């Protein structure tokens, strides 16, 4: 770091460095990132001729935030910097240098939530019905895509499915999902019928000389890759005009949303998706509220538009 003119501030940062190292037990690289953020704060203090950093005025804090926004820093960068300064002043309070932390009341920028796009039920059906199943490779593709939506699988899960993961008698998939957690997922009737047809009449034509336990194989008879799956999906997506960007995870989002729309409880959907935390699953409830709102305005007698 550059030489700091304010000797007290320099000593405080030295003490903070030791605090991070010996009390918080942070790694050197992490400590360096904290100090880099404080360096930017130091530049502000010097430029603003603030000699007493222990008692910052509200206007001075607002000035600093304004400068960060004018520099077009990203929300994540500003949030990280504010967290660092908040931590630094927390240390000063612990060390008895400050009576209170003036940064506690300063909120990090609100990160805009990524809008999840889902397909309507009829859009999923239109897409799946457009996938032919006369050749061995087409049977494979139809079975893969049907299971993708029927079971709400991730791409990594579907390309790594093995023969031992299928229980055709119980109509279940049993496999190890994300985080080495066992997942048990029912297979829908339609998806099961296409899977059985592929296993019965299509897979052995692709398998060739390779002995593989993987269910879905490429032209060479080896396990299909994530990239290979993407190419297959994009090939069929180009043939149908849904005015939406089709990608593998959109079928997982659609699976969860459609389950909730049709009355499934959140805990069940959490188990089916393999989420360790139900808060991850709750994002789909906000999407379901939009569906409820649409139904309300469509069917409520006082809200229906006259035809």
C-alpha positions as CSV (number, residue, x, y, z in Angstrom):
1,X,0.0,0.0,0.0
2,X,1.0,3.6,-0.6
3,X,2.2,5.7,2.3
4,X,-0.7,7.1,4.3
5,X,-0.4,10.7,5.5
6,X,-2.6,10.2,8.5
7,X,-0.4,8.4,11.0
8,X,-3.4,7.2,13.1
9,X,-5.1,5.7,10.1
10,X,-1.8,4.0,9.1
11,X,-1.6,2.5,12.6
12,X,-5.2,1.4,12.5
13,X,-4.7,-0.4,9.3
14,X,-1.6,-2.1,10.6
15,X,-3.7,-3.3,13.6
16,X,-6.5,-4.3,11.4
17,X,-4.1,-6.4,9.3
18,X,-3.0,-8.3,12.4
19,X,-6.6,-8.7,13.5
20,X,-7.5,-10.3,10.2
21,X,-4.4,-12.5,10.4
22,X,-4.4,-13.8,13.9
23,X,-8.1,-13.4,15.1
24,X,-10.1,-13.9,11.9
25,X,-7.5,-16.4,10.6
26,X,-7.9,-15.2,7.0
27,X,-5.6,-16.2,4.2
28,X,-3.0,-13.8,2.9
29,X,-4.7,-13.3,-0.4
30,X,-8.0,-12.5,1.4
31,X,-6.2,-10.0,3.6
32,X,-4.7,-8.3,0.6
33,X,-8.1,-7.9,-1.0
34,X,-9.4,-6.2,2.2
35,X,-6.4,-3.9,2.2
36,X,-6.9,-3.0,-1.4
37,X,-10.4,-1.9,-0.7
38,X,-9.2,0.2,2.2
39,X,-6.6,1.8,-0.1
40,X,-9.5,3.3,-2.1
41,X,-11.1,4.6,1.0
42,X,-7.8,6.1,2.0
43,X,-7.6,8.0,-1.2
44,X,-11.1,9.4,-0.5
45,X,-10.1,10.5,3.0
46,X,-7.0,12.3,1.8
47,X,-8.8,14.0,-1.1
48,X,-11.6,15.1,1.2
49,X,-9.1,16.3,3.8
50,X,-10.7,14.2,6.5
51,X,-8.3,14.0,9.4
52,X,-10.6,12.4,12.0
53,X,-11.8,9.1,10.4
54,X,-13.2,8.0,13.8
55,X,-16.2,10.3,13.5
56,X,-17.4,10.4,9.9
57,X,-20.3,12.6,9.1
58,X,-23.3,11.3,7.2
59,X,-22.6,13.7,4.4
60,X,-19.0,12.4,4.1
61,X,-20.2,8.8,3.8
62,X,-22.7,9.8,1.1
63,X,-20.0,11.6,-0.8
64,X,-17.9,8.4,-0.8
65,X,-20.8,6.4,-2.1
66,X,-21.5,9.0,-4.8
67,X,-17.9,8.8,-6.0
68,X,-18.1,5.0,-6.2
69,X,-21.2,5.2,-8.4
70,X,-19.7,7.9,-10.6
71,X,-16.7,5.6,-11.2
72,X,-19.2,3.1,-12.6
73,X,-18.1,0.4,-10.2
74,X,-20.3,-2.8,-10.3
75,X,-22.8,-3.5,-7.6
76,X,-20.7,-6.4,-6.4
77,X,-17.5,-4.3,-6.2
78,X,-19.3,-1.6,-4.2
79,X,-20.9,-4.3,-1.9
80,X,-17.5,-5.8,-1.3
81,X,-15.9,-2.5,-0.6
82,X,-18.6,-1.5,1.9
83,X,-18.3,-4.9,3.6
84,X,-14.6,-4.3,4.0
85,X,-15.0,-0.8,5.5
86,X,-17.8,-2.0,7.7
87,X,-15.5,-4.7,9.0
88,X,-12.7,-2.3,9.5
89,X,-14.8,0.0,11.6
90,X,-16.1,-2.9,13.6
91,X,-12.5,-3.6,14.5
92,X,-12.0,0.0,15.5
93,X,-15.0,-0.3,17.8
94,X,-13.6,-3.5,19.3
95,X,-10.3,-1.8,19.7
96,X,-11.9,1.1,21.5
97,X,-11.0,3.7,18.9
98,X,-14.7,4.4,17.8
99,X,-17.8,4.6,19.9
100,X,-20.0,3.3,17.1
101,X,-19.7,1.9,13.6
102,X,-21.0,4.6,11.2
103,X,-21.2,2.1,8.3
104,X,-23.7,-0.2,10.0
105,X,-26.7,1.7,8.6
106,X,-25.2,1.8,5.1
107,X,-26.9,-0.9,3.0
108,X,-25.2,-2.7,0.1
109,X,-26.6,-2.0,-3.3
110,X,-29.6,-4.2,-4.1
111,X,-28.5,-6.8,-6.5
112,X,-31.1,-7.3,-9.3
113,X,-32.5,-10.8,-9.3
114,X,-32.0,-12.7,-12.5
115,X,-35.4,-13.2,-14.1
116,X,-36.1,-16.9,-14.6
117,X,-37.7,-17.8,-17.9
118,X,-40.0,-20.8,-18.0
119,X,-41.9,-22.5,-20.7
120,X,-45.6,-22.8,-20.6
121,X,-46.9,-26.4,-20.4
122,X,-48.2,-26.2,-24.0
123,X,-44.8,-24.9,-25.1
124,X,-43.0,-27.9,-23.5
125,X,-45.5,-30.3,-25.1
126,X,-45.1,-28.6,-28.5
127,X,-41.3,-28.9,-28.3
128,X,-41.3,-32.5,-27.2
129,X,-43.8,-33.6,-29.7
130,X,-41.7,-32.0,-32.5
131,X,-38.8,-34.4,-31.7
132,X,-39.0,-37.5,-34.0
133,X,-38.2,-41.0,-32.8
134,X,-37.9,-43.2,-35.8
135,X,-34.1,-43.8,-35.9
136,X,-31.9,-45.0,-33.0
137,X,-30.4,-41.5,-32.5
138,X,-33.8,-39.9,-32.6
139,X,-35.1,-42.4,-30.0
140,X,-32.1,-41.4,-27.8
141,X,-32.8,-37.7,-28.2
142,X,-36.6,-38.0,-27.5
143,X,-35.9,-40.2,-24.4
144,X,-33.3,-37.7,-23.1
145,X,-35.5,-34.7,-23.6
146,X,-38.6,-36.3,-22.2
147,X,-36.7,-37.4,-19.0
148,X,-35.1,-33.9,-18.7
149,X,-38.5,-32.4,-18.2
150,X,-40.3,-35.3,-16.6
151,X,-37.7,-35.6,-13.8
152,X,-36.3,-32.0,-13.6
153,X,-32.8,-33.2,-14.1
154,X,-29.6,-31.1,-14.5
155,X,-27.6,-31.8,-17.7
156,X,-24.8,-33.2,-15.7
157,X,-27.2,-35.7,-14.1
158,X,-28.8,-36.8,-17.4
159,X,-25.5,-37.4,-19.2
160,X,-24.1,-39.4,-16.3
161,X,-27.2,-41.7,-15.9
162,X,-26.2,-45.3,-15.8
163,X,-28.2,-48.5,-16.3
164,X,-28.1,-49.2,-12.6
165,X,-29.8,-45.9,-11.9
166,X,-33.0,-47.0,-13.5
167,X,-35.7,-49.0,-11.7
168,X,-38.2,-49.8,-14.5
169,X,-40.4,-51.9,-12.2
170,X,-40.8,-49.0,-9.7
171,X,-40.6,-46.4,-12.4
172,X,-37.9,-44.5,-10.6
173,X,-34.5,-43.0,-11.1
174,X,-32.0,-43.5,-8.3
175,X,-28.7,-41.7,-8.6
176,X,-26.2,-39.4,-6.8
177,X,-26.9,-35.8,-7.6
178,X,-25.2,-32.5,-6.8
179,X,-23.3,-32.5,-3.5
180,X,-23.1,-36.3,-3.5
181,X,-26.7,-36.6,-2.3
182,X,-28.8,-39.5,-3.3
183,X,-31.9,-38.5,-5.4
184,X,-34.9,-40.7,-6.0
185,X,-37.1,-39.3,-8.8
186,X,-40.2,-40.8,-10.3
187,X,-40.3,-41.1,-14.1
188,X,-43.5,-39.9,-15.9
189,X,-45.5,-42.4,-18.0
190,X,-44.6,-40.7,-21.3
191,X,-40.9,-40.3,-20.5
192,X,-40.8,-44.0,-19.4
193,X,-42.3,-45.2,-22.6
194,X,-39.8,-43.4,-24.7
195,X,-36.9,-44.5,-22.5
196,X,-38.0,-48.2,-22.7
197,X,-38.3,-48.0,-26.5
198,X,-34.8,-46.5,-26.7
199,X,-33.4,-49.2,-24.4
200,X,-35.2,-51.9,-26.2
201,X,-34.7,-51.0,-29.9
202,X,-32.3,-48.1,-30.2
203,X,-29.4,-48.2,-27.7
204,X,-27.8,-51.4,-28.9
205,X,-27.6,-50.0,-32.4
206,X,-25.5,-47.1,-31.1
207,X,-23.4,-49.0,-28.5
208,X,-21.1,-50.6,-31.2
209,X,-18.0,-52.2,-29.8
210,X,-17.8,-50.2,-26.6
211,X,-19.1,-51.7,-23.3
212,X,-20.7,-48.8,-21.5
213,X,-23.0,-48.6,-18.5
214,X,-24.1,-45.1,-19.5
215,X,-27.7,-44.8,-20.8
216,X,-27.2,-42.1,-23.4
217,X,-24.5,-42.6,-25.9
218,X,-23.0,-40.6,-28.7
219,X,-22.5,-41.8,-32.3
220,X,-19.3,-43.5,-31.3
221,X,-21.0,-45.5,-28.5
222,X,-19.4,-43.5,-25.7
223,X,-21.1,-41.4,-23.0
224,X,-22.7,-38.3,-24.4
225,X,-21.1,-35.1,-23.2
226,X,-22.7,-31.9,-21.9
227,X,-21.6,-30.1,-25.1
228,X,-23.1,-32.9,-27.1
229,X,-26.4,-32.6,-25.3
230,X,-26.4,-28.8,-25.9
231,X,-25.9,-29.4,-29.6
232,X,-28.8,-31.8,-29.7
233,X,-31.2,-29.5,-27.9
234,X,-30.2,-26.5,-30.1
235,X,-30.7,-28.6,-33.3
236,X,-34.4,-29.3,-32.3
237,X,-34.9,-25.8,-31.0
238,X,-34.0,-24.3,-34.4
239,X,-36.8,-26.3,-36.0
240,X,-39.5,-25.0,-33.7
241,X,-40.4,-21.3,-33.2
242,X,-41.2,-20.6,-29.6
243,X,-39.6,-17.1,-29.5
244,X,-37.7,-18.2,-26.4
245,X,-34.1,-19.2,-25.9
246,X,-34.1,-22.9,-25.2
247,X,-31.4,-24.2,-22.9
248,X,-31.2,-27.3,-20.8
249,X,-32.0,-25.6,-17.4
250,X,-35.1,-24.0,-18.7
251,X,-36.8,-27.4,-18.6
252,X,-35.8,-27.8,-15.0
253,X,-37.2,-24.4,-14.1
254,X,-40.4,-25.3,-16.1
255,X,-40.7,-28.7,-14.3
256,X,-40.6,-27.0,-10.8
257,X,-42.9,-24.2,-11.8
258,X,-45.5,-26.5,-13.4
259,X,-45.4,-28.8,-10.4
260,X,-46.2,-25.9,-8.1
261,X,-48.9,-24.6,-10.4
262,X,-50.7,-27.9,-10.3
263,X,-50.7,-28.1,-6.5
264,X,-47.4,-29.8,-5.5
265,X,-46.1,-28.7,-2.1
266,X,-42.8,-26.9,-1.8
267,X,-41.1,-29.6,0.2
268,X,-41.8,-32.3,-2.4
269,X,-40.5,-30.1,-5.2
270,X,-37.4,-29.4,-3.1
271,X,-36.8,-33.2,-2.8
272,X,-37.4,-33.8,-6.5
273,X,-35.0,-31.0,-7.5
274,X,-32.4,-32.1,-4.9
275,X,-32.1,-28.7,-3.3
276,X,-30.3,-28.9,0.1
277,X,-31.9,-25.6,1.2
278,X,-35.6,-24.9,0.6
279,X,-34.9,-21.2,0.0
280,X,-33.4,-22.2,-3.3
281,X,-36.7,-23.8,-4.2
282,X,-38.7,-20.8,-3.1
283,X,-37.7,-18.8,-6.1
284,X,-40.3,-20.8,-8.0
285,X,-43.1,-19.7,-5.7
286,X,-42.7,-16.2,-7.0
287,X,-43.1,-17.5,-10.5
288,X,-46.2,-19.4,-9.4
289,X,-47.7,-16.2,-8.0
290,X,-47.6,-14.7,-11.5
291,X,-49.6,-17.7,-12.7
292,X,-52.1,-17.3,-9.8
293,X,-52.4,-13.6,-10.8
294,X,-53.1,-14.5,-14.4
295,X,-55.7,-17.0,-13.4
296,X,-57.4,-14.4,-11.1
297,X,-57.7,-11.8,-13.8
298,X,-58.9,-14.3,-16.3
299,X,-61.6,-15.9,-14.2
300,X,-62.7,-13.5,-11.4
301,X,-66.2,-12.3,-12.4
302,X,-65.5,-8.7,-11.6
303,X,-62.1,-8.7,-13.4
304,X,-62.8,-10.5,-16.6
305,X,-62.7,-8.3,-19.6
306,X,-65.8,-8.2,-21.7
307,X,-65.4,-10.0,-25.0
